[in-house]
Amino acid sequence: MTDEPTGRRFDPFDPQPSDWARMRADEVVRQIFAFEPGSGGWGPASGWGRRRATTPPVLRFSDRHIVGVLDLRAVEFPHLLEFVRCRFEEPPDLRQAKLAGCEFDTCWLPGLEGRNLYSDNDLRLVGGTQVEGRVDLTDAEVSGSLELTRARLTNVGGYALHADRLQLAGALLAANIEVHGQLRIPGLRTGGNINLSGALLDSPDGYALDGNGLHAGGNFQCVPTSERRFQSIGRLYLPSARIDSDFSLRGALLKPAHEDYNDGGNRRFFDPRATLITDRMQVSGNVVLDQNFVSTGTLRIVNARIGGSLQLSGATIDLSGGQEPFEERTGKNLPGPYAHRALHLDGTEVGGGIDARETRIAGQIRLVDVNARGSVVLDGSVLSNRNGDVVEGRRFATGGNLDARDMVVFGSILLPEARIGANCDLRSSRLVNPGRYRRDRSQKPSVDLRVAQIGRDLVCARGDLPFSAYGEIRVRRAEIGRQTNFQGAELGSRLSVTAINAYGLITQELRVDVAAAPRGHVNLRHARCATLADNDKFWDAAGHVSLHDFRYDALAEPIELDDDAQVRHRLRLLRNAMGDIYRPGPYDQFAAMLRNSGNEEHASTVLIDKQRWRYAALADGYRLLGFPVLLWSWLQRWIVGYGYRPMRALLWLLALLVAGSVWFSLQVEPVEINKDDHLVWNPVLYTIDQLVPIVDFGHKNRWHFEGASQWITAGLIAAGWILATTVAAGVTRMLRRSSM
């Protein structure tokens, strides 16, 4: 390490090197051509030896300032070539050279020309080697590894490493490398890993790493080391890359380029603030972006194929520029919605699951046409895109669960046409600040699961904390295999028009025993469920409940046969839920449910109440004729129960029979119409003949009364027809039900 004649130390990084270390480049070339192993070397500037018995001899130059161009273009040198603590005045020219191996250890270079270089062993720039210019390894082929550990490559605004189509039989080892400029390696082929652990890639005006179409035979690692975390300023550009094992950015810090590229206004398919672009990437293992991973720009992983899992637990993706507080604060204008996406995964297929527990994301998450075979876990995450769509996932599919428990969400979760193999669990989550439609600025739902298919349960229920959603929960025409659960939920707000939209929902069990009355409209039209679990608060929804063609087979808590008070209570709830507007369907459904459970008497009570409100609605419609309609309704209700109490009609017939018999027995014997018939007067038979239609005991047309008895006779005939018809209708209904 010292110059023997002077004892002075040579510093290759000193811009004004000492004269004693000066050595002409052509002298170096001469020594290389003249080198013969075993010749004893060439003095203190060079030496030879073997690292191991199996390695080629090494020609080493150390502690030299090499002046001029080291021209080894197209040279074939069968031995290892090493430069230790050397400073080069001009970039060494290794183009088309064929070397046994080459190493720059603790050197300073103004660049390196290595296009089409071939090396039988490793090519190494190590020991803190600094390059102030371009390292060009385009189309180079290295039978070993390219090692850039702790190297510093600087070419601001240009290519610090230009290695298009570089082929490595081994690995790319660049732990703790520092690059100022672009690290360009499109088409790279490695037989082993790409290791950029602890690297600093600084290219704020564009691409920090261009690896378009690269192929790594092992892992691609950008993880922390004991010295520092991996950091990138600019885009990591890896479209169409193929990685045969894991792609890991665990604990990395990614910042976007300063420049916003103009895409002609089509931002649907472009992410100008991207920090990671991996369109069409194929990863056989996991994609790891967890454990304090931080990105202040978009992560774009579109149409990728991931054989393992996508791991995002503990990550932070913040598009707010540091303004996102991730919590509600009063009296301040909080940011959102954001102009750019945070996580863009459209069309990506994940062979395993997506683990995003405890993530903090400010910006939109796009999951359109994403398919994950395993479960998707978002438990404990904070997602923020206020007044916008925090998740947009049309046709999103997962083979397992979608677990999103204990989340805080600022914005709308849109998953129409989603397919979830097991549970969709939003237990204890809180959803606020839903987005708005552009066309009319109306409010979007907090959760949109239109036409979704869920294999087991949809859980929007209380856990350790209540589930709450300020906007609509939309499950329109969704199919849920087992249970739809809103137990203990707090739904809607004063701003929301609809709290629950379950139009056409199909589920086995519907639980709507909420913690508070929904602050908005509840739509259950055309919904179907086998079991309904509810409470009084649900039916007290501020915007009422739409129940047209809502069908349920049973109540979770059946009504006992002798519990008349419960039936009356439910009828009041039903009336209140419909906002005092008559709708026949809900009464028919309630009665059918009671009848199917064997509760015939209570079913009749429901239908009687239905007719009562039907006539009240008719009276409102007729206006001036409303009183006669109400009177007729009153008479039917108390006399025959609108035909649903046929026994009442029989009792009235018996009562009229007794009253008529007593009345006529107290009258003077009537005038016989046909004196030739000589009938014996019988007031009971006469009364029966008047009351019972069709039946004739021979007294109906044989006697004649005048005065009040004449009017009583007419009244008995009219009452008899009405009551007999009612009895016949009731018997017919009973026979029809018994035959079904």
HELIX and SHEET records of a PDB file:
HELIX    1   1 ASP A   19  ALA A   21  5                                   3    
HELIX    2   2 ALA A   25  ALA A   34  1                                  10    
HELIX    3   3 GLY A   43  ALA A   45  5                                   3    
HELIX    4   4 ASP A  536  TRP A  539  1                                   4    
HELIX    5   5 ASP A  564  ALA A  577  1                                  14    
HELIX    6   6 PRO A  584  ASN A  596  1                                  13    
HELIX    7   7 GLU A  600  TYR A  622  1                                  23    
HELIX    8   8 ARG A  623  LEU A  625  5                                   3    
HELIX    9   9 GLY A  626  VAL A  640  1                                  15    
HELIX   10  10 GLY A  641  GLY A  643  5                                   3    
HELIX   11  11 PRO A  646  SER A  665  1                                  20    
HELIX   12  12 PRO A  683  LEU A  691  1                                   9    
HELIX   13  13 ALA A  708  SER A  739  1                                  32    
SHEET    1   A 3 ARG A  22  ARG A  24  0                                        
SHEET    2   A 3 HIS A  65  VAL A  67  1                                        
SHEET    3   A 3 ARG A  87  PHE A  88  1                                        
SHEET    1   B31 SER A  46  GLY A  49  0                                        
SHEET    2   B31 VAL A  58  SER A  62 -1                                        
SHEET    3   B31 GLU A  76  VAL A  84  1                                        
SHEET    4   B31 LYS A  98  ASP A 105  1                                        
SHEET    5   B31 TYR A 118  SER A 119  1                                        
SHEET    6   B31 GLU A 141  VAL A 142  1                                        
SHEET    7   B31 GLN A 167  LEU A 168  1                                        
SHEET    8   B31 ARG A 189  THR A 190  1                                        
SHEET    9   B31 HIS A 215  ALA A 216  1                                        
SHEET   10   B31 ARG A 242  ILE A 243  1                                        
SHEET   11   B31 GLN A 282  VAL A 283  1                                        
SHEET   12   B31 ARG A 305  ILE A 306  1                                        
SHEET   13   B31 GLU A 349  VAL A 350  1                                        
SHEET   14   B31 ASN A 371  ALA A 372  1                                        
SHEET   15   B31 ALA A 397  THR A 398  1                                        
SHEET   16   B31 ARG A 419  ILE A 420  1                                        
SHEET   17   B31 GLN A 453  ILE A 454  1                                        
SHEET   18   B31 GLU A 479  ASN A 485  1                                        
SHEET   19   B31 LEU A 458  VAL A 459  1                                        
SHEET   20   B31 CYS A 424  ASP A 425  1                                        
SHEET   21   B31 LEU A 402  ASP A 403  1                                        
SHEET   22   B31 VAL A 376  VAL A 377  1                                        
SHEET   23   B31 ILE A 354  ASP A 355  1                                        
SHEET   24   B31 LEU A 310  GLN A 311  1                                        
SHEET   25   B31 VAL A 287  VAL A 288  1                                        
SHEET   26   B31 PHE A 247  SER A 248  1                                        
SHEET   27   B31 PHE A 220  GLN A 221  1                                        
SHEET   28   B31 ILE A 194  ASN A 195  1                                        
SHEET   29   B31 LEU A 172  LEU A 173  1                                        
SHEET   30   B31 LEU A 146  GLU A 147  1                                        
SHEET   31   B31 LEU A 123  VAL A 126  1                                        
SHEET    1   C21 SER A  46  GLY A  49  0                                        
SHEET    2   C21 VAL A  58  SER A  62 -1                                        
SHEET    3   C21 GLU A  76  VAL A  84  1                                        
SHEET    4   C21 LYS A  98  ASP A 105  1                                        
SHEET    5   C21 TYR A 118  SER A 119  1                                        
SHEET    6   C21 GLU A 141  VAL A 142  1                                        
SHEET    7   C21 GLN A 167  LEU A 168  1                                        
SHEET    8   C21 ARG A 189  THR A 190  1                                        
SHEET    9   C21 HIS A 215  ALA A 216  1                                        
SHEET   10   C21 ARG A 242  ILE A 243  1                                        
SHEET   11   C21 GLN A 282  VAL A 283  1                                        
SHEET   12   C21 ARG A 305  ILE A 306  1                                        
SHEET   13   C21 GLU A 349  VAL A 350  1                                        
SHEET   14   C21 ASN A 371  ALA A 372  1                                        
SHEET   15   C21 ALA A 397  THR A 398  1                                        
SHEET   16   C21 ARG A 419  ILE A 420  1                                        
SHEET   17   C21 GLN A 453  ILE A 454  1                                        
SHEET   18   C21 GLU A 479  ASN A 485  1                                        
SHEET   19   C21 ILE A 506  VAL A 512  1                                        
SHEET   20   C21 ARG A 528  ASP A 534  1                                        
SHEET   21   C21 ARG A 551  LEU A 555  1                                        
SHEET    1   D 5 TRP A 108  LEU A 109  0                                        
SHEET    2   D 5 GLN A 130  GLU A 132  1                                        
SHEET    3   D 5 ARG A 152  HIS A 162  1                                        
SHEET    4   D 5 VAL A 135  ASP A 136  1                                        
SHEET    5   D 5 LEU A 112  GLU A 113  1                                        
SHEET    1   E15 TRP A 108  LEU A 109  0                                        
SHEET    2   E15 GLN A 130  GLU A 132  1                                        
SHEET    3   E15 ARG A 152  HIS A 162  1                                        
SHEET    4   E15 GLU A 178  ARG A 184  1                                        
SHEET    5   E15 LEU A 200  ASP A 210  1                                        
SHEET    6   E15 GLN A 231  TYR A 237  1                                        
SHEET    7   E15 LEU A 253  LYS A 255  1                                        
SHEET    8   E15 VAL A 294  SER A 295  1                                        
SHEET    9   E15 THR A 316  ASP A 318  1                                        
SHEET   10   E15 ARG A 360  ALA A 362  1                                        
SHEET   11   E15 VAL A 382  GLU A 392  1                                        
SHEET   12   E15 GLN A 364  ARG A 366  1                                        
SHEET   13   E15 ARG A 341  HIS A 344  1                                        
SHEET   14   E15 THR A 298  ARG A 300  1                                        
SHEET   15   E15 ALA A 274  ILE A 277  1                                        
SHEET    1   F15 TRP A 108  LEU A 109  0                                        
SHEET    2   F15 GLN A 130  GLU A 132  1                                        
SHEET    3   F15 ARG A 152  HIS A 162  1                                        
SHEET    4   F15 GLU A 178  ARG A 184  1                                        
SHEET    5   F15 LEU A 200  ASP A 210  1                                        
SHEET    6   F15 GLN A 231  TYR A 237  1                                        
SHEET    7   F15 LEU A 253  LYS A 255  1                                        
SHEET    8   F15 VAL A 294  SER A 295  1                                        
SHEET    9   F15 THR A 316  ASP A 318  1                                        
SHEET   10   F15 ARG A 360  ALA A 362  1                                        
SHEET   11   F15 VAL A 382  GLU A 392  1                                        
SHEET   12   F15 VAL A 408  LEU A 414  1                                        
SHEET   13   F15 ARG A 430  VAL A 432  1                                        
SHEET   14   F15 SER A 468  ALA A 469  1                                        
SHEET   15   F15 GLU A 490  LEU A 491  1                                        
SHEET    1   G17 TRP A 108  LEU A 109  0                                        
SHEET    2   G17 GLN A 130  GLU A 132  1                                        
SHEET    3   G17 ARG A 152  HIS A 162  1                                        
SHEET    4   G17 GLU A 178  ARG A 184  1                                        
SHEET    5   G17 LEU A 200  ASP A 210  1                                        
SHEET    6   G17 GLN A 231  TYR A 237  1                                        
SHEET    7   G17 LEU A 253  LYS A 255  1                                        
SHEET    8   G17 VAL A 294  SER A 295  1                                        
SHEET    9   G17 THR A 316  ASP A 318  1                                        
SHEET   10   G17 ARG A 360  ALA A 362  1                                        
SHEET   11   G17 VAL A 382  GLU A 392  1                                        
SHEET   12   G17 VAL A 408  LEU A 414  1                                        
SHEET   13   G17 VAL A 447  ASP A 448  1                                        
SHEET   14   G17 ILE A 473  ARG A 474  1                                        
SHEET   15   G17 THR A 498  ASN A 501  1                                        
SHEET   16   G17 HIS A 521  ASN A 523  1                                        
SHEET   17   G17 VAL A 545  SER A 546  1                                        
SHEET    1   H 2 VAL A 671  GLU A 672  0                                        
SHEET    2   H 2 TRP A 703  HIS A 704 -1                                        
END                                                                             
